[in-house]
Amino acid sequence: MALSLSQIKEKSNTDEEIRKVYNLIYSNEFDEKTKPFQAFIPELCFYDNILLRGTRIVIPADLRLAVLQAAHEGHPGIVGMKNRLRTKVWWPKMDTCGEVRKSL
């Protein structure tokens, strides 16, 4: 089960955290929700309204659980799943999967 870029773009447009990161990058407006992103500002950019950290897509909060579930397909194990995720996507504290459920 893969997510489409249009799904990510749609959720990114309505994600409060990502909208605040946009304001942080382009207007230098700091907000409590952007704290986890501030150390990565030099690596962050937007392309077609999708937030990127380098070449990795920053997944909106509403889609993080779906991304984790997709990464579990084929039962690659924890190490395999994290390696699979780290190459394509990113979000703050993604190494602590419990954080995903807390953010939802």
C-alpha positions in Angstrom: 0.0 0.0 0.0 1.8 3.1 -1.2 0.7 6.7 -0.7 0.5 8.9 -3.8 2.2 12.3 -4.0 -1.2 13.8 -4.5 -2.3 12.4 -1.1 0.8 13.7 0.6 0.4 17.1 -1.1 -3.3 17.3 -0.1 -2.5 16.5 3.5 0.5 18.8 3.5 -1.7 21.7 2.5 -3.9 21.2 5.5 -1.3 20.0 8.1 -0.9 22.7 10.7 2.7 21.7 11.5 3.8 21.8 7.9 2.1 25.2 7.3 4.0 26.6 10.4 7.2 25.2 9.0 6.5 27.0 5.7 6.1 30.2 7.7 9.3 29.5 9.6 11.3 29.0 6.4 9.9 31.8 4.3 8.8 34.4 6.9 11.1 33.5 9.8 8.0 33.1 12.0 8.8 30.9 15.0 6.2 28.7 16.6 6.2 26.1 19.3 5.2 23.4 16.7 8.3 24.2 14.6 10.8 23.5 17.4 11.5 19.9 16.2 12.3 21.3 12.7 14.5 24.3 13.6 17.8 22.3 13.7 17.1 21.2 10.1 16.2 24.5 8.5 19.2 24.4 6.1 17.9 21.1 4.8 14.2 22.0 4.5 12.5 23.2 1.4 9.2 23.0 -0.4 8.6 21.5 -3.8 5.1 21.7 -5.2 3.8 22.3 -1.7 5.5 19.2 -0.3 8.0 19.7 2.4 11.3 18.0 1.9 14.3 17.4 4.1 17.0 17.0 1.6 15.7 14.3 -0.8 13.2 12.8 1.8 9.6 13.7 2.0 8.4 15.1 5.3 5.2 13.1 6.0 2.2 15.1 7.4 1.1 13.9 10.8 -2.2 12.4 9.5 -0.3 10.1 7.1 2.5 8.9 9.4 0.7 5.8 10.7 -0.2 4.8 7.1 3.5 5.2 6.1 4.5 3.0 9.1 2.0 0.4 8.1 3.2 0.4 4.5 6.8 0.0 5.7 5.8 -3.1 7.7 4.5 -4.9 4.6 6.5 -8.0 4.0 7.6 -8.0 7.7 11.1 -6.7 7.2 11.7 -6.4 10.9 12.4 -3.3 12.9 15.8 -2.6 11.4 14.7 -3.3 7.9 11.6 -1.1 8.3 13.5 1.8 9.7 16.1 1.6 7.0 13.4 1.5 4.4 11.8 4.6 5.9 15.0 6.6 6.4 15.8 6.5 2.7 12.5 8.0 1.5 10.7 9.9 4.3 11.3 11.8 7.5 9.4 13.4 10.3 10.5 14.6 13.8 11.2 11.7 16.2 10.4 9.1 13.5 12.8 6.6 15.2 10.4 6.4 18.1 7.3 4.9 16.5 5.3 5.6 19.6 5.6 9.2 18.8 3.4 8.7 15.7 0.5 7.5 17.8 0.9 10.4 20.2 0.9 13.0 17.4 -2.4 11.6 15.9 
